[in-house]
Amino acid sequence: MIVSIDGPVGVGKTSVAKAVAQHLGLLHIDTGSMYRALAWKCLEQDLDPDDPQAMATLAEETEVLLQNSPEGPKVLCDDHDVTDEIRSPEVTSVVSQVSAHEGLRHHVVEQQRKLGDQGSVIMEGRDIGSVVFPSADVKIYLDGSLEARTNRRLKELESKGVPCSFEEIRQTVEDRDREDMNRRVSPLTIPEGAQVIDTSHLTFSQVVDRIVETVRAAIRTKRFAKTHH
């Protein structure tokens, strides 16, 4: 069972996917953190995020691992724990540039498909249902108003002690939307056959419950099809 959850920045994909995975006993894969880890390394090595060849080589020579731990999922970049660093405003400001390159995405998508082949997974990102797993059993597209997504991202950063303003975050979210939707390779789009959920006026639990029920219905349908084949 492969479940894809796509959507724009600040819509709560990671926390929702994590909760759904816990409810259903599935493996949660946060693909955005893979791109963020590469963006972090790009900054660490002072590389040009607009250089396609440099970014392809970066992806080819970097090992990004996602590990479960008692404290929550950890992101390792070449054995260095970058779980917190990859959420910094500096990384956020370049991740769209870094992830826009075809060569880099090719390597990352390969890794994502290998992770998906390990069994039943919930994979979230921006091109999972459209590019990585177009034949996913369940496709979800989370959406939300610019204001709701800005507030969500603001609370997230404030909880980590990162100083920021509403206007600053709003501009960042707007810029990220534009970059993600207009990039040449794997632009952010609603995957064919996806269930669209507008999270603007829903509680976290309501979003999670809706997806859990959708996945359970798909599992029942799959089982029924197998027994009557």
Helices and strands as residue ranges (DSSP letters): E 2-6, H 13-24, E 27-30, H 31-44, H 52-61, E 64-67, E 74-77, E 80-81, G 85-87, H 89-99, H 102-116, E 121-125, I 128-132, E 138-143, H 146-159, H 166-182, E 195-198, H 204-227
